[in-house]
Amino acid sequence: MSFAKSKATVSWQFPVGAATPDGFIIERKSGSAWVQGAGVGADKRRFVTTVASLGKKAGKKVTVRVVAILGDQRAESPSAAARVPKR
């Protein structure tokens, strides 16, 4: 995860040779729960959004994970955390 001005970029790699997922969901941590965010197509490996849409402000920590969807199965990535830079 990286930040540039008010934008946040989440990127990931998908294992070579693994079954192609139907798509991905970006989730963010809110307290002890995971909140579903945007869905992206199976051909994507990067998602760009605003820091505000992640529900965080400058100086606060954001924790996200990527969930691969394949039929009715889910494969969750380890979470990644970063602090939103102060402007």
N, C-alpha and C positions, 0 to 999 in steps of 0.2 A: 504494500500500500504506500502511496506517495501523495504528497500535497503540493499544489502550486496555486498560489493566491487562494481563491475560494473553491477550487476544484479538488476532488479526491479521485485517485485512480487506483483501482483494484485490478491486479493482473495475476494470472495463474498459468501453470503448465498442466498438460494432461498426459498421462502415461502413454508412451508409444505402444501400439498393439492392443490397447484396451478397447473394449466395446465403445462405440460412439454414443454419447449420451443424447437424450432428446433435447436437452438444454441445461442451463445453469440458473441457480437462484443465488443472489447475494443476500446474506443475512447479517444483521448487526446485533450486537449484544446490548440489551437494555435491562439493567439490573442483573437478575439471574436468568432472564429469559432471552431467547433468540427471536428477533423480529424479522419477518420476511420482507425483503425489499424487492428490487427489480429482478425480473427474469430476463435472461439473454439467450440467444440462439446457440446451438451446439457448435457453430463455427467460430464463436468468439472466444478470446483468451484475455480480454481486457474490458473493463467497465469503467466509464468516467461519469461522475456525478458531482453534485455540489456538496460541500461540507455540511451545509444546512440540512440537506436531505438525509444525511446520516444522523441528524439530531444532535450535533455537537457544535461547540463554539471554540474559539481560540483558546489554547492552553489545556483543553480537555482531551482525554484519551478516547480513542475510537477503537473498537474491536469488531472485526468482521470475519466471516468465513464464506467459502464458496461451496454450494451444494450442487452436485451433479445429479440429474434426474434421468433415470433409465426405466421407462415403464412405470411401475409402481414402487421401484426401488430408489433409495437415496444414498448417496455417498458424500459424506461431509468432510471437508478439508480441515486440517488443524486451523485454529483461529490465528489471526495476525492482528497485532495492536500497534497503534502509532498515536503520538500526541499531535493534535492540530496545532500548527505553529502560530505563534502570536504575530500579528502583522506589524 
